[in-house]
């Protein structure tokens, strides 16, 4: 399976997925750590892919999403954004409702 197909499959199989550096319990950069904190505070399970362990996904996802940096949060297959966007949405209360709605569907 080619890498883009793998990404599409991951997005379709997981209502919430975070492409990040490291893992939720051991983030490897501050941006991933802040994004994970906001997501975990929403109280719902989410999938993740450690892009440091999957360099082919790391490179292909930049092209697929037209978003050059990580982390990248996807909800229901749609790119939400990176750390700044996710953090801002959390502070406004928007991330919580987005996450709850995604899990409820």
N, C-alpha and C positions, 0 to 999 in steps of 0.2 A: 504494500500500500504506500502511495506517495505521501509526503509530509503534509501537504494541504488537505488531503483526504483524512489523515489522522486528526488534524486540527478540527475539521468539520465534524468528525465523529465525536470528538471530545465535547465540542460545543453542543451538539444535539443530545448527547447522553447526560449532560449535567446542567441543571437549571442555573446553577451559580458556579462559575469556575474562575479561579485566579491563576494567571500565569505570573510567577514570581521568582525571585532569586532566593533559594532556600526552601524551607518548609514553614508552615504556620508556627510550629514549636521552636524552630531555629531559623528565623529569617537571616539572609546573608547581606542585606542592605537596609538602611534606615527607611527608605521609601516603601519597601515590601513590609517592613515591620509596622509602619503606621497604617498601611492599608489593611493588613491582617487584623490589627487592633480594632479598627472601625468595623470590619466585617464580623469579627467574633462578638463584638458588643451588640450586634443585631440578634444574636442568639439562634441562628440557624446554621445547619451544616452546609459546607461548601466544598467543592473539589478544588484541587490545586495541581499545578504542574511546576516542578522545579526546573526552570529553563537552564540552570547551570549544569544539570545532568542530561539535558536534551538540547545540545547546541543546534541541531537541525530544526527543531521547533522554534528555538529562539530566533533564528535568522528568517525562517519562513513566515512566522507570525508578524514580523515587522511589515512585510510586504502584504500579507493577507489583510491586516487591519489598517494599513497605512498609518500606523502609530509607531514611532521609532523607539520608544522607551518602555521600560518595565518598572513596576508591575502593570499588568493589563487585566482589568476585571470585566468579565462577560456575564450578563444576566439574560437568560432565555436566548442565547446565541448572539446577542447584540453587545458590542463594545460599549461599556459605560465610561471607561477612562482609566487614568492612572491615579497615582497617590493624591495629588492635589484635588482632583475632581471628586474622588471617593471621600476624602476627608471633609471637603466642603459640603457634600451631600449629607454626610453623617451629621455634621454640625447643624444643618438646617432641618434634620429629621426626614429627609427624602430617601436616604439609603435604607433606613429601617422599613419603610413601607414598600419600597421596590423589592427588597429581599423577601419580605413576608409574602407579597403577592406572587413572586416567582415560585416559592416553595408550595404555595397553596394551589397552584394550577395543576 
